[in-house]
Amino acid sequence: MGSVLLLFSVLCIAVGTWKLIGYLKEKKPDTNKYLWTAVTSAGVVLFLLLKIFSDP
């Protein structure tokens, strides 16, 4: 279960960062920027929670 959550968190971070970089390169204001910021942040929080609870 932990490996699935780890894969999901890394996927969220990768896709969210990729989309955010695309929006920053376009320099167009868009409401989806907040969605991808939330996805990236959720991935980081999930990764940190996995690291905290998996270490003894």
C-alpha distances in whole Angstrom, upper triangle without the diagonal:
4,5,5,6,9,10,11,12,14,15,17,19,20,21,22,24,26,27,28,30,32,33,35,36,38,39,39,38,35,33,30,30,29,26,25,25,23,20,21,21,18,16,18,17,13,13,16,14,11,14,15,13,12,15,17
4,5,5,6,9,10,10,12,14,15,16,18,20,21,22,24,26,27,28,30,31,33,35,36,37,38,37,34,32,29,29,28,25,23,24,22,19,19,19,16,14,15,14,11,10,12,11,7,10,12,10,8,12,15
4,5,5,6,9,10,11,12,14,15,16,18,20,21,22,24,26,27,29,30,31,33,35,36,37,36,34,32,29,28,27,25,23,23,22,19,18,19,17,14,15,15,12,11,14,13,10,11,14,13,11,14,17
4,5,5,6,9,10,10,12,14,15,16,18,20,21,22,24,26,27,28,30,32,33,35,35,34,31,30,26,26,25,23,21,22,20,17,17,18,15,13,15,15,12,11,15,14,11,14,16,15,13,17,20
4,5,5,6,9,10,10,12,14,15,16,18,20,21,22,24,26,27,28,30,32,33,33,32,29,27,24,24,23,20,19,19,17,14,14,15,12,10,12,11,8,8,11,10,8,11,13,12,12,15,18
4,5,5,6,9,10,11,12,14,15,16,18,20,21,22,24,26,27,29,31,32,32,32,29,28,24,24,23,21,18,19,17,14,14,14,12,9,10,11,8,6,10,10,7,9,12,12,11,14,17
4,6,5,6,9,10,10,12,14,15,16,18,20,21,23,24,26,27,29,30,31,30,28,27,23,23,23,20,18,18,17,14,13,15,13,10,12,13,10,9,13,14,11,13,16,16,15,17,21
4,6,5,6,9,10,11,12,14,15,16,18,20,21,22,24,26,27,28,29,28,25,24,20,20,20,17,15,16,14,11,11,13,10,8,11,12,9,9,13,13,11,14,17,16,16,19,22
4,5,5,6,9,10,10,12,14,15,16,18,20,21,22,24,26,27,27,26,24,23,19,19,18,16,13,14,12,9,9,10,8,4,7,8,6,6,9,10,9,11,14,15,15,17,21
4,5,5,6,9,10,11,12,14,15,16,18,20,21,23,25,26,27,26,24,23,20,19,19,17,14,14,14,11,9,11,10,7,8,11,9,7,11,13,11,13,16,17,16,18,22
4,5,5,6,8,10,11,12,14,15,17,18,20,21,23,24,25,25,22,21,18,17,18,15,12,14,13,10,9,12,11,8,10,13,11,11,14,16,14,16,19,20,19,22,25
4,6,5,6,8,10,11,12,14,15,16,18,20,21,22,23,22,19,18,15,14,14,12,9,10,10,6,6,9,8,5,8,11,10,10,13,14,14,16,19,19,20,22,26
4,6,5,6,8,10,10,12,14,15,16,18,20,21,22,21,19,19,15,14,14,13,9,9,10,7,5,8,8,5,7,10,10,9,12,14,14,15,18,19,19,21,25
4,6,5,6,9,10,11,12,14,15,17,19,20,21,21,20,19,16,15,16,14,10,11,13,10,8,11,12,9,10,14,13,12,15,18,17,18,21,22,22,24,27
4,5,5,6,9,10,11,12,14,15,17,19,19,19,17,17,13,12,14,12,8,10,12,8,8,11,12,10,12,15,15,15,18,19,19,21,23,24,24,26,30
4,5,5,6,9,10,11,12,14,16,17,17,17,14,14,11,9,10,9,5,7,8,6,5,9,10,9,10,13,14,14,16,18,19,20,22,24,24,26,30
4,5,5,6,9,10,10,12,14,15,16,17,15,15,13,10,12,11,8,8,11,9,6,10,12,10,11,14,15,15,17,19,20,20,23,25,25,26,30
4,6,5,6,9,10,11,13,15,16,17,15,16,13,11,14,13,9,11,13,11,10,13,15,13,14,18,18,18,20,23,23,23,26,28,28,29,33
4,5,5,6,9,10,11,12,13,13,12,12,9,8,11,10,7,9,12,10,10,13,15,14,15,18,19,19,21,24,24,25,28,29,29,31,35
4,5,5,6,9,10,11,11,12,11,11,9,6,9,10,6,7,11,10,9,12,14,14,15,17,19,19,21,23,24,25,27,29,29,31,35
4,5,5,6,9,10,12,13,13,14,12,10,13,13,10,11,14,14,12,14,17,16,17,20,21,21,22,25,26,26,28,31,31,32,36
4,5,5,6,9,10,12,11,13,11,10,13,13,11,12,16,15,14,17,19,18,19,22,23,23,25,28,28,29,31,33,33,35,39
4,5,5,6,7,8,8,10,9,7,11,12,10,11,14,14,14,16,19,19,20,22,24,24,26,28,29,30,32,34,34,36,40
4,5,5,8,9,10,13,12,9,12,14,12,12,16,16,15,17,20,20,20,23,24,24,26,28,29,30,32,34,35,36,40
4,5,8,11,12,15,14,12,16,17,15,15,19,19,17,20,23,22,22,25,27,27,28,31,32,32,34,37,37,38,42
4,5,9,10,13,13,11,15,17,15,16,19,20,19,21,24,24,24,27,29,29,30,33,34,35,37,39,39,41,44
4,7,9,12,13,11,14,16,15,15,19,20,19,21,24,24,24,27,29,29,30,33,34,35,37,39,40,41,44
4,6,10,11,10,13,15,15,15,18,19,19,21,24,25,25,27,29,30,31,33,35,36,37,39,40,42,45
4,7,9,8,10,13,13,14,16,18,18,20,22,23,24,26,28,29,30,32,34,35,36,38,39,41,44
4,5,6,8,10,11,12,14,15,16,18,20,21,22,24,26,27,28,30,32,33,34,36,37,39,43
4,5,6,7,9,10,12,13,15,16,18,19,21,22,24,25,27,28,30,31,33,34,35,37,41
4,5,5,6,9,10,11,12,14,15,17,19,20,21,23,24,26,27,29,30,32,33,35,38
4,5,5,6,9,10,11,12,14,15,17,18,20,21,23,24,26,27,29,30,32,33,37
4,6,5,6,9,10,10,12,14,15,16,18,20,21,22,24,26,27,28,30,32,35
4,5,5,6,9,10,11,12,14,15,16,18,20,21,23,24,26,27,28,31,34
4,5,5,6,8,10,11,12,14,15,16,18,20,21,23,24,26,27,29,32
4,5,5,6,9,10,11,12,14,15,17,18,20,21,23,24,26,27,31
4,5,5,6,9,10,10,12,14,15,16,18,20,21,22,24,26,29
4,5,5,6,9,10,11,12,14,15,16,18,20,21,22,25,28
4,5,5,6,9,10,11,12,14,15,17,19,20,21,23,26
4,5,5,6,9,10,11,12,14,15,16,18,20,21,25
4,5,5,6,8,10,10,12,14,15,16,18,20,23
4,5,5,6,9,10,11,12,14,15,16,18,22
4,5,5,6,9,10,11,12,14,15,17,20
4,5,5,6,9,10,10,12,14,16,19
4,5,5,6,9,10,11,12,14,18
4,5,5,6,9,10,11,12,16
4,5,5,6,9,10,11,14
4,5,5,6,8,10,13
4,6,5,6,8,12
4,6,5,6,10
4,6,6,8
4,6,8
4,6
4
